[in-house]
Protein backbone atom coordinates (compact mmCIF):
# COMPACT_ATOMS: atom_id res chain seq x y z
CA UNK A 1 0.00 0.00 0.00
CA UNK A 2 1.47 3.35 -1.11
CA UNK A 3 1.12 6.29 1.30
CA UNK A 4 1.60 9.89 0.14
CA UNK A 5 1.62 13.02 2.29
CA UNK A 6 0.90 16.56 1.11
CA UNK A 7 1.88 18.89 3.94
CA UNK A 8 1.62 22.61 4.75
CA UNK A 9 -1.39 23.20 2.48
CA UNK A 10 -4.42 25.48 2.70
CA UNK A 11 -7.02 22.80 2.05
CA UNK A 12 -10.08 24.22 0.28
CA UNK A 13 -13.42 22.43 0.31
CA UNK A 14 -16.86 23.87 -0.37
CA UNK A 15 -17.41 26.33 2.52
CA UNK A 16 -14.34 25.04 4.38
CA UNK A 17 -10.74 26.25 4.57
CA UNK A 18 -8.07 24.57 6.72
CA UNK A 19 -4.74 26.40 6.74
CA UNK A 20 -1.51 24.52 7.38
CA UNK A 21 -3.22 21.16 6.86
CA UNK A 22 -1.86 17.85 5.63
CA UNK A 23 -3.59 15.34 3.37
CA UNK A 24 -2.79 11.64 3.57
CA UNK A 25 -3.36 9.60 0.41
CA UNK A 26 -3.53 5.81 0.42
CA UNK A 27 -3.94 3.82 -2.79
CA UNK A 28 -5.37 6.65 -4.90
CA UNK A 29 -7.86 7.83 -2.27
CA UNK A 30 -7.81 10.47 0.44
CA UNK A 31 -7.37 8.71 3.79
CA UNK A 32 -7.13 11.67 6.18
CA UNK A 33 -7.17 15.47 6.29
CA UNK A 34 -5.15 16.56 9.32
CA UNK A 35 -5.08 20.05 10.85
CA UNK A 36 -1.80 21.85 11.55
CA UNK A 37 0.17 20.37 14.41
CA UNK A 38 -1.20 16.84 14.10
CA UNK A 39 1.44 14.08 14.16
CA UNK A 40 1.80 12.64 10.66
CA UNK A 41 2.07 8.98 9.68
CA UNK A 42 5.09 7.66 7.83
CA UNK A 43 4.80 7.95 4.05
CA UNK A 44 6.45 6.69 0.90
CA UNK A 45 6.41 10.19 -0.60
CA UNK A 46 5.96 13.66 0.87
CA UNK A 47 5.16 16.91 -0.93
CA UNK A 48 5.46 20.24 0.86
CA UNK A 49 2.77 22.57 -0.49
CA UNK A 50 4.52 25.63 0.89
CA UNK A 51 1.22 27.13 2.02
CA UNK A 52 -0.37 26.90 -1.43
CA UNK A 53 -4.07 26.28 -1.91
CA UNK A 54 -4.95 22.60 -2.27
CA UNK A 55 -8.28 22.29 -4.09
CA UNK A 56 -10.31 19.45 -5.59
CA UNK A 57 -9.31 18.69 -9.17
CA UNK A 58 -11.29 20.75 -11.66
CA UNK A 59 -14.01 19.32 -13.91
CA UNK A 60 -14.21 20.95 -17.35
CA UNK A 61 -17.45 19.66 -18.83
CA UNK A 62 -17.38 21.93 -21.88
CA UNK A 63 -14.19 22.42 -23.88
CA UNK A 64 -13.49 21.68 -27.54
CA UNK A 65 -9.72 21.86 -27.77
CA UNK A 66 -6.36 23.47 -27.04
CA UNK A 67 -2.73 23.66 -28.25
CA UNK A 68 -3.76 23.62 -31.91
CA UNK A 69 -6.12 20.64 -31.71
CA UNK A 70 -9.86 20.07 -31.60
CA UNK A 71 -10.98 16.80 -30.09
CA UNK A 72 -12.92 16.16 -33.32
CA UNK A 73 -9.74 16.35 -35.44
CA UNK A 74 -9.05 13.14 -37.36
CA UNK A 75 -5.67 12.84 -35.67
CA UNK A 76 -4.71 10.33 -32.95
CA UNK A 77 -2.58 13.01 -31.27
CA UNK A 78 -5.51 15.40 -30.74
CA UNK A 79 -7.22 14.04 -27.63
CA UNK A 80 -4.02 13.26 -25.67
CA UNK A 81 -2.67 16.74 -26.51
CA UNK A 82 -5.84 18.47 -25.32
CA UNK A 83 -5.96 16.34 -22.17
CA UNK A 84 -2.36 17.26 -21.37
CA UNK A 85 -3.17 20.96 -21.80
CA UNK A 86 -6.24 20.59 -19.59
CA UNK A 87 -4.12 18.94 -16.89
CA UNK A 88 -1.89 22.03 -16.93
CA UNK A 89 -5.00 24.10 -16.03
CA UNK A 90 -5.70 21.86 -13.04
CA UNK A 91 -8.40 19.86 -14.82
CA UNK A 92 -8.40 16.27 -13.56
CA UNK A 93 -11.73 15.27 -15.16
CA UNK A 94 -12.29 16.50 -18.71
CA UNK A 95 -15.36 15.93 -20.87
CA UNK A 96 -14.32 16.27 -24.53
CA UNK A 97 -16.91 18.43 -26.27
CA UNK A 98 -17.86 17.81 -29.86
CA UNK A 99 -19.14 20.19 -32.53
CA UNK A 100 -22.00 20.07 -35.03
CA UNK A 101 -20.63 17.51 -37.47
CA UNK A 102 -21.84 14.54 -39.51
CA UNK A 103 -22.50 11.21 -37.81
CA UNK A 104 -19.41 9.52 -39.22
CA UNK A 105 -17.10 12.25 -37.92
CA UNK A 106 -18.74 12.09 -34.50
CA UNK A 107 -18.43 8.30 -34.40
CA UNK A 108 -14.72 8.51 -35.22
CA UNK A 109 -14.28 11.07 -32.43
CA UNK A 110 -15.94 8.70 -29.98
CA UNK A 111 -13.58 5.93 -31.09
CA UNK A 112 -10.57 8.14 -30.35
CA UNK A 113 -12.04 9.03 -26.93
CA UNK A 114 -12.46 5.33 -26.15
CA UNK A 115 -8.85 4.71 -27.17
CA UNK A 116 -7.58 7.49 -24.86
CA UNK A 117 -9.65 6.10 -21.98
CA UNK A 118 -7.73 2.83 -22.11
CA UNK A 119 -4.75 4.65 -20.52
CA UNK A 120 -5.90 8.12 -19.39
CA UNK A 121 -2.28 9.21 -19.03
CA UNK A 122 -3.12 12.85 -18.28
CA UNK A 123 -6.57 13.77 -16.92
CA UNK A 124 -9.53 11.45 -16.58
CA UNK A 125 -12.22 11.37 -19.29
CA UNK A 126 -15.42 10.11 -17.61
CA UNK A 127 -17.60 10.95 -20.61
CA UNK A 128 -18.25 13.10 -23.67
CA UNK A 129 -20.33 16.26 -24.04
CA UNK A 130 -22.14 16.24 -27.38
CA UNK A 131 -22.75 19.88 -28.33
CA UNK A 132 -25.00 19.73 -31.37
CA UNK A 133 -25.88 18.70 -34.00
CA UNK A 134 -29.49 19.13 -32.81
CA UNK A 135 -29.41 22.90 -32.50
CA UNK A 136 -31.33 25.87 -33.89
CA UNK A 137 -29.87 26.97 -37.26
CA UNK A 138 -30.69 30.56 -36.25
CA UNK A 139 -28.49 30.29 -33.17
CA UNK A 140 -25.34 28.70 -34.52
CA UNK A 141 -22.57 30.75 -32.95
CA UNK A 142 -19.46 29.02 -34.28
CA UNK A 143 -21.26 25.78 -35.21
CA UNK A 144 -21.38 24.57 -38.81
CA UNK A 145 -24.87 24.94 -40.38
CA UNK A 146 -24.20 22.16 -42.89
CA UNK A 147 -24.67 19.46 -40.27
CA UNK A 148 -27.63 20.73 -38.20
CA UNK A 149 -30.39 18.12 -37.92
CA UNK A 150 -33.44 17.15 -35.84
CA UNK A 151 -33.05 15.44 -32.45
CA UNK A 152 -32.55 11.70 -32.82
CA UNK A 153 -32.10 9.58 -29.70
CA UNK A 154 -31.02 6.57 -31.76
CA UNK A 155 -28.05 8.49 -33.15
CA UNK A 156 -27.04 9.51 -29.63
CA UNK A 157 -27.28 5.93 -28.38
CA UNK A 158 -25.15 4.72 -31.28
CA UNK A 159 -22.45 7.21 -30.28
CA UNK A 160 -22.81 6.34 -26.58
CA UNK A 161 -22.20 2.68 -27.42
CA UNK A 162 -18.70 3.66 -28.57
CA UNK A 163 -17.79 5.93 -25.62
CA UNK A 164 -19.91 7.20 -22.70
CA UNK A 165 -21.98 10.33 -23.32
CA UNK A 166 -22.48 12.42 -20.16
CA UNK A 167 -24.17 15.56 -21.52
CA UNK A 168 -26.04 16.55 -24.68
CA UNK A 169 -26.59 20.15 -25.82
CA UNK A 170 -29.63 20.64 -28.03
CA UNK A 171 -32.27 23.27 -28.80
CA UNK A 172 -35.46 22.52 -26.89
CA UNK A 173 -37.63 24.21 -29.52
CA UNK A 174 -36.51 21.84 -32.29
CA UNK A 175 -39.12 19.32 -33.43
CA UNK A 176 -39.44 16.73 -30.66
CA UNK A 177 -37.02 18.67 -28.45
CA UNK A 178 -39.00 18.52 -25.21
CA UNK A 179 -39.50 14.76 -25.51
CA UNK A 180 -35.83 14.41 -26.44
CA UNK A 181 -34.93 15.78 -22.98
CA UNK A 182 -36.87 12.94 -21.36
CA UNK A 183 -35.25 10.35 -23.62
CA UNK A 184 -31.77 11.57 -22.72
CA UNK A 185 -32.51 11.40 -19.00
CA UNK A 186 -33.86 7.86 -19.36
CA UNK A 187 -30.50 6.90 -20.82
CA UNK A 188 -28.42 8.55 -18.10
CA UNK A 189 -27.42 11.60 -20.17
CA UNK A 190 -27.78 15.17 -18.86
CA UNK A 191 -29.97 17.17 -21.28
CA UNK A 192 -28.84 20.76 -21.74
CA UNK A 193 -30.48 23.51 -23.78
CA UNK A 194 -28.17 25.68 -25.85
CA UNK A 195 -27.73 27.24 -29.28
CA UNK A 196 -31.43 27.88 -28.89
CA UNK A 197 -34.12 30.49 -29.55
CA UNK A 198 -36.55 28.78 -27.17
CA UNK A 199 -39.31 30.87 -25.69
CA UNK A 200 -39.98 30.54 -22.00
CA UNK A 201 -43.04 28.40 -22.81
CA UNK A 202 -40.89 26.06 -24.90
CA UNK A 203 -38.36 25.89 -22.08
CA UNK A 204 -41.19 24.98 -19.68
CA UNK A 205 -42.23 22.06 -21.91
CA UNK A 206 -38.73 20.62 -21.72
CA UNK A 207 -38.44 21.52 -18.02
CA UNK A 208 -41.57 19.44 -17.36
CA UNK A 209 -39.72 16.49 -18.91
CA UNK A 210 -36.59 16.94 -16.81
CA UNK A 211 -34.45 19.65 -18.44
CA UNK A 212 -32.36 21.28 -15.70
CA UNK A 213 -29.22 22.52 -17.48
CA UNK A 214 -28.34 25.42 -19.80
CA UNK A 215 -25.25 25.47 -22.01
CA UNK A 216 -22.85 28.47 -21.85
CA UNK A 217 -25.36 30.74 -20.14
CA UNK A 218 -26.27 33.95 -22.01
CA UNK A 219 -24.36 32.91 -25.14
CA UNK A 220 -26.39 31.76 -28.14
CA UNK A 221 -29.68 31.60 -26.24
CA UNK A 222 -32.90 33.59 -26.17
CA UNK A 223 -32.29 36.73 -24.08
CA UNK A 224 -34.22 38.20 -21.17
CA UNK A 225 -37.12 40.35 -22.36
CA UNK A 226 -39.95 41.86 -20.35
CA UNK A 227 -42.62 40.08 -22.44
CA UNK A 228 -40.81 36.74 -22.76
CA UNK A 229 -38.00 36.00 -20.36
CA UNK A 230 -36.45 33.38 -22.67
CA UNK A 231 -33.68 31.06 -21.58
CA UNK A 232 -31.64 33.73 -19.80
CA UNK A 233 -34.67 34.58 -17.69
CA UNK A 234 -35.38 30.90 -17.11
CA UNK A 235 -31.84 30.37 -15.83
CA UNK A 236 -32.16 33.26 -13.41
CA UNK A 237 -35.69 32.39 -12.29
CA UNK A 238 -35.34 28.67 -11.62
CA UNK A 239 -32.95 27.89 -8.78
CA UNK A 240 -32.84 24.20 -9.71
CA UNK A 241 -31.60 24.87 -13.26
CA UNK A 242 -27.84 24.51 -13.47
CA UNK A 243 -26.06 26.97 -15.73
CA UNK A 244 -22.66 26.74 -17.39
CA UNK A 245 -20.85 30.06 -17.50
CA UNK A 246 -17.67 31.19 -19.29
CA UNK A 247 -16.14 33.67 -16.83
CA UNK A 248 -13.53 35.18 -19.14
CA UNK A 249 -15.15 38.67 -18.93
CA UNK A 250 -15.68 38.47 -22.70
CA UNK A 251 -18.47 35.93 -23.22
CA UNK A 252 -20.13 37.26 -20.07
CA UNK A 253 -19.59 40.78 -18.74
CA UNK A 254 -18.39 41.55 -15.23
CA UNK A 255 -21.84 42.85 -14.14
CA UNK A 256 -23.49 39.67 -15.46
CA UNK A 257 -21.03 37.52 -13.51
CA UNK A 258 -21.91 39.56 -10.42
CA UNK A 259 -25.63 39.19 -11.12
CA UNK A 260 -25.39 35.43 -11.62
CA UNK A 261 -23.48 34.86 -8.39
CA UNK A 262 -25.79 37.20 -6.52
CA UNK A 263 -28.99 35.64 -7.85
CA UNK A 264 -28.25 31.94 -8.38
CA UNK A 265 -27.63 29.40 -5.62
CA UNK A 266 -23.92 28.57 -5.74
CA UNK A 267 -24.73 24.89 -6.22
CA UNK A 268 -26.41 25.68 -9.56
CA UNK A 269 -23.40 27.40 -11.17
CA UNK A 270 -20.85 25.44 -13.23
CA UNK A 271 -17.68 27.13 -14.47
CA UNK A 272 -16.55 25.98 -17.92
CA UNK A 273 -13.91 27.14 -20.38
CA UNK A 274 -15.50 26.37 -23.78
CA UNK A 275 -11.88 26.46 -24.96
CA UNK A 276 -11.11 25.99 -28.65
CA UNK A 277 -8.00 24.85 -30.49
CA UNK A 278 -6.12 28.16 -30.09
CA UNK A 279 -6.25 27.95 -26.30
CA UNK A 280 -2.73 27.86 -24.79
CA UNK A 281 -1.38 29.45 -28.02
CA UNK A 282 -0.54 33.06 -29.03
CA UNK A 283 -2.90 35.28 -31.00
CA UNK A 284 -3.25 34.56 -34.71
CA UNK A 285 -5.34 32.66 -37.28
CA UNK A 286 -7.13 29.49 -36.18
CA UNK A 287 -10.31 27.55 -36.88
CA UNK A 288 -13.25 25.81 -35.24
CA UNK A 289 -15.30 23.07 -36.87
CA UNK A 290 -13.81 24.00 -40.25
CA UNK A 291 -14.70 27.70 -39.89
CA UNK A 292 -11.93 30.33 -40.02
CA UNK A 293 -11.18 32.12 -36.75
CA UNK A 294 -9.01 35.09 -35.82
CA UNK A 295 -7.63 35.26 -32.28
CA UNK A 296 -6.78 38.82 -31.24
CA UNK A 297 -6.19 40.18 -27.76
CA UNK A 298 -7.08 36.79 -26.34
CA UNK A 299 -10.51 36.69 -28.04
CA UNK A 300 -11.43 34.07 -30.67
CA UNK A 301 -13.91 35.32 -33.28
CA UNK A 302 -15.15 33.98 -36.61
CA UNK A 303 -13.35 35.65 -39.50
CA UNK A 304 -16.60 35.99 -41.50
CA UNK A 305 -18.72 37.91 -39.00
CA UNK A 306 -16.85 38.46 -35.74
CA UNK A 307 -19.02 36.07 -33.70
CA UNK A 308 -17.32 34.60 -30.64
CA UNK A 309 -15.87 31.18 -31.44
CA UNK A 310 -14.99 29.54 -28.16
CA UNK A 311 -12.57 30.92 -25.62
CA UNK A 312 -8.94 31.09 -24.57
CA UNK A 313 -9.96 30.67 -20.93
CA UNK A 314 -8.32 28.17 -18.59
CA UNK A 315 -10.10 26.71 -15.57
CA UNK A 316 -7.67 28.14 -13.02
CA UNK A 317 -8.17 31.58 -14.61
CA UNK A 318 -11.96 31.17 -14.44
CA UNK A 319 -11.74 30.52 -10.70
CA UNK A 320 -9.46 33.52 -10.20
CA UNK A 321 -11.76 35.78 -12.21
CA UNK A 322 -14.83 34.85 -10.17
CA UNK A 323 -13.05 35.36 -6.86
CA UNK A 324 -11.84 38.78 -8.03
CA UNK A 325 -15.17 39.91 -9.54
CA UNK A 326 -17.50 38.71 -6.79
CA UNK A 327 -15.27 39.17 -3.73
CA UNK A 328 -16.43 35.75 -2.52
CA UNK A 329 -13.90 33.60 -0.66
CA UNK A 330 -12.36 30.80 -2.68
CA UNK A 331 -13.96 28.20 -0.41
CA UNK A 332 -17.37 29.45 -1.57
CA UNK A 333 -16.51 29.57 -5.27
CA UNK A 334 -14.60 26.28 -5.39
CA UNK A 335 -17.67 24.09 -5.69
CA UNK A 336 -18.44 25.68 -9.06
CA UNK A 337 -15.26 24.15 -10.50
CA UNK A 338 -15.80 20.51 -9.55
CA UNK A 339 -18.30 19.53 -6.86
CA UNK A 340 -21.37 20.85 -8.69
CA UNK A 341 -20.34 19.11 -11.90
CA UNK A 342 -19.62 15.84 -10.11
CA UNK A 343 -22.97 15.97 -8.31
CA UNK A 344 -24.94 16.54 -11.51
CA UNK A 345 -23.13 13.73 -13.30
CA UNK A 346 -23.67 11.23 -10.49
CA UNK A 347 -20.04 11.32 -9.36
CA UNK A 348 -20.47 13.36 -6.18
CA UNK A 349 -19.57 10.42 -3.94
CA UNK A 350 -16.13 10.14 -5.57
CA UNK A 351 -14.97 13.57 -6.75
CA UNK A 352 -15.12 17.26 -5.89
CA UNK A 353 -14.13 17.18 -2.21
CA UNK A 354 -10.98 16.70 -0.19
CA UNK A 355 -12.40 14.26 2.33
CA UNK A 356 -11.68 10.65 3.35
CA UNK A 357 -12.91 8.18 0.75
CA UNK A 358 -12.77 10.61 -2.17
CA UNK A 359 -10.45 10.18 -5.14
CA UNK A 360 -7.12 11.91 -4.62
CA UNK A 361 -7.62 14.23 -7.60
CA UNK A 362 -6.04 17.44 -6.32
CA UNK A 363 -4.59 20.73 -7.55
CA UNK A 364 -2.06 23.02 -5.89
CA UNK A 365 -2.65 26.70 -6.70
CA UNK A 366 -0.60 29.78 -5.88
CA UNK A 367 -3.04 31.95 -3.94
CA UNK A 368 -1.54 35.14 -5.35
CA UNK A 369 -2.41 34.46 -9.00
CA UNK A 370 -4.05 30.99 -9.03
CA UNK A 371 -1.28 29.55 -11.19
CA UNK A 372 -1.08 25.77 -11.11
CA UNK A 373 1.80 24.41 -9.03
CA UNK A 374 0.99 20.73 -9.08
CA UNK A 375 -1.71 18.24 -10.11
CA UNK A 376 -2.47 14.81 -8.65
CA UNK A 377 -4.75 12.29 -10.36
CA UNK A 378 -5.62 9.29 -8.22
CA UNK A 379 -2.77 10.24 -5.91
CA UNK A 380 -0.23 10.20 -8.74
CA UNK A 381 1.59 13.48 -9.27
CA UNK A 382 1.17 14.18 -12.98
CA UNK A 383 2.32 17.80 -13.02
N, C-alpha and C positions, 0 to 999 in steps of 0.2 A: 504494500500500500504506500503510495507516494504522498508525502505531506509537504505542502507549500505554505510559507508565511508571507503575507504582505503587511509590513509594519509602518507605523508613523503616518497613517493616512487619515484624511477627513472623509469618513464614510458617509455617503449621501444616499438615503432612501427616501421614497415619498414621505414628506412631512417630518423627516428625521435626519439629524446631522450629529455625528459622533466624531469629535476631533481627537487626533492622536490615537486612533483605534488600530487594531490589528485584525486581519482576516485570515483564518486558517482554512486551507483547502485540502480536502482529502478525496482522491480519486475523482476528480473533475467536478466535485460539488463543494459548496460552502459548508464547512463543518461548524465553525464558530465565528462570531464577531465579538471581539474582546475590547473593552474600554481601556484607555491609557492606564498604565500601572499594573495591569493584570499579568501575572507570570505566564510566559508563553511556552508551549510544548516544543520539543525538539522537532526539527523539520529537515527535509532533504534539500530544500532550496528556500532562501529568504530574499525578499525584495524590499528595500527601504523606499517608501513612497516620498520621503522628504517633505511631508506635510501636504502633498498634492491631494486634490479631490479624487476619491475612488467612487465611481458611479456604475450603475448597472449598464452593461453593454447596450448600445443603441440598436433599435429596430428601425430600418428604413424600408417602409412598405411601398414606397413609390419612387423609383429612380430608374431611368432608362439606360444610363451609361456613364462613362468617364474615360479619361486618358486616351481619347481618340476612338473608343469603341462604343457601339450600342449592343445591348445583349441580343438583339435580333440580327446582328451581322452574321453572315454565313462564313464564320471564321472560328475555328476551335479555340483560338487565343482570346476571344472577346470576353466570355463570361469569367474565366479566371482573372483576367486583367482588371475588369470592373470590380470583382470581389476583393482583389488586393487593394485597389484604390479606396473602396468602402471601408476596409479594415483600418486604413490610415486615418479615416475620419472618426474612428471609434465605433463603427457599425460591426456588431458581432452577429446579427441576424438580418440578412438582406433578402428582399423579395423582388427578384428581377421583374421589371415592368415592361410589357410589350407595347407595341404600337398598332395602329390600324393597318393591318396587312392581310394578304390572302391566307387561306387556310394552310396551304402547303408551307409557306414561310413560317407561320406560327408553329406548326407541328415540328419543323426542323429546329426551331428555337427550343421547344420543350425537350427535344432529344438531347440538345447540348446542355440544358439545365440538368437533366437526369444524369448525364455523364459527369458533370462537375460534382454532383451530390454523392457520387461514389467515393470521393476523397475529401471534399470540403476543406482544402488546404489553407484557405484564408478564413473568411467568415462563413457562418452557417447559411444555408438556403432552405428554409422550411417550406417554402411554396412560392408560387408565381402570382403576380398581379397582372391580370389581363385588362389592359386599358384599351377599349374598343375591341372589335370593330363595330359594335352595335351602338353607335352614337348618332347624334343629330347632325346631318350634313350642313346645317346652318350654324353649328357651334363647334367647328373643327379645331380651332387653335392651330397647332402645328401637326395635326393628323392628316393623313393622305385621303382625299375624298374618293379616290379610285376604288377603295376597298371597303367603304361603309356598306353595311348590310343589316337586315332585320335580326332581332334577337333569336337565337337558335340554341336551345339547351343541349341538343344532341352534339352540336359542334364543340361546345364547351366540354362536355363529358368525354368526347374523343381526345381532346387536348389533355384533360385531367388524367386520362388513362396512361399518358406518357410521363408526365411529371405532375406533382400535386398543384392544384390551383387553390389559392387562399382567398383571393379577392377578385371581383369582376366589376369594372367600370362600364356603365351603359347609360343610355338616356331613357329615363322612365316613360317619356311621352311617345317613344317609338311603338309601333304596332306590337301589342302583346307585352309591352314593357313591364306593367304592373305585375302581371302573372309571372313574368320572367324572374322578378325578385323572389317570389315564393319558390320557384323551381331551384334557384341557386341555393337558397337556404336549406331546402330539403336535401341538397347534395353537399352540405357542409362548406359552402362557399359564401363569403361575405358579399352581399350585393351593395354596390355603391353607385350613386347617381352622379354623373359628370358629363361634360361636353353636351350640355342639355339646355333646352329652352323650356323646360317643364313649367307649367303654371303651378300655383300652390295646390289647386284642385287635383292636378295630375300627380303631384308629389304625394298628396294624401291617399290616392288610390294605391300607390306603391307602398306607402307607409303602413297602410292597413294590411298589407301582405308581408310585412317584415322589414322593409327598407329602413335602415338606421345609420347610414353612412353617406357622406358627401365627399366627392373627389376634389382635390385642390380648391378649397373653399374660396369663393368669389371669382375664381378664374374659369372662364368658359361655362358659366351657368346663368340662369335667369336672375336679374338683379332685384334688389328691394325696390318696390314701388308702392305708393300709398293705396293703389286700387288692386294690386295683386303682388303679394310680398315675395313671390317666386321662391327659388331655392335658397337664395341668401337669407331671405326672411325666415324661411323654414328652419334653416340651420341655427339662426339666432333664437327662434321661438321655442323650439323643441329641445329641452335639456337632454333627452335620451338619444339624440342624433349626434353621432360622432362626426367630427369634421377634420379633414386633413388641411394643413395650412403650410404654405411655403413662406417662412419668415426671413426672407432675404431683403425686405424693405423695398422690393421692386414689384414682385407679383402682388404683394399686399402692403399697403402703406402703413406707416408707423401708427397713425390714429386708428386704423382698422385692427391692427394687432392689439392695441390697447383696448378697443371695444370688445373684441373677441374674448380676451382674458378677463375683462371686467364682467361680461355678460354670461359666458358659458361656464358650466361647471368644469373644473380642471380635468376631471376624468373623461370628458367628452372631446378633448382636444388632442390631436395627433400631429406632431411635427413630422414633416417629410422634406426631402430635398427636391424631388422631381428633376434630378440632375440629368443632363444629356451628355453626349459624347465629348464635348469640349470642356467639361468639368475637369479640374486639376491641370488644365493647359492654359497657355497665354491667350490673349485676344487674337482674333483672326477669323478666317473663313472656316466654316464647319457645315454640318448637315444634320437633319433629323428625319428619319423615315423616308429618305430619298429627296427631301426638300432642302434647298440651299439656305444656310444660316450665316449671319454675320455676328460675331461676338465682339462687342466694343464696350469698354469700361465695365467689364464683368457682366454684361447683359447679353443674352442670346436672343436674337430676333430673326424672323424669316426675312430673307433678302427681298422677297417679292412685295411684302406689304408692312413689314415692321412689327408683325404680331410676335408676342413673346413665344419662345420655342424651347421651353425647359429652362433650367437654371444652372448656375455655377455653384450653388450653395452646397456646403458640407454640413453634416449633422452637428458637429461640434460648434460650428459657426451659428447654426440655427438656435442652439441652446443659449449661446452667449448673447445673441441678438435679443431673445425674449427676456432674459434676465435684465439686460440693459434698458430695454424699452418699457417694461412693466414695473421694474423695481422690486419684483417678487424675489424671494430667496431661492437659491438653486434647488433646495430641497422641496419646494413647492412645484417648480417647473419640471423637475426631473422626470416625473411620471409621464409627461407628454412625449418623452423620447423613447420609452421602452415599455413601461408597465401597462399603459393604456392599450398599446398595440397588442401586447401579449395577451391581455385579458380578452380583447375582442376576438382574437384568433384562437382562443381556447388553450393558450399556453401560459396562463397566469399562475399556474402552480409550479412552473419550472423556471421562468425567466422574468426579469424586470425588477428584481429585488435582491438586496445583499443580505440574505438571511439563511440560516441553516436549512439544508435540503434543496436550495436553489442551485441551478447550474452556475459554475464559476466563470461566467461571461462578464468581464469587468473591464473598465477603462479608467486609466489615470489621466487626469486633466490638470494643467496648470491653472490655478484659480485666477491668475492675473489676466490671461487672454484666452483661456479654454483650449489651448493647444494640446494635442494628444501626446502624452509622454509614455504610454504603454498600453497594450491591449492583451487581455487574456481570453481565450476561448476554451471552455471546458478545463480551466486551470492551466492550460498550456500558454506560455507567453509567446505570442505570435508577432508582436511589434514592440 
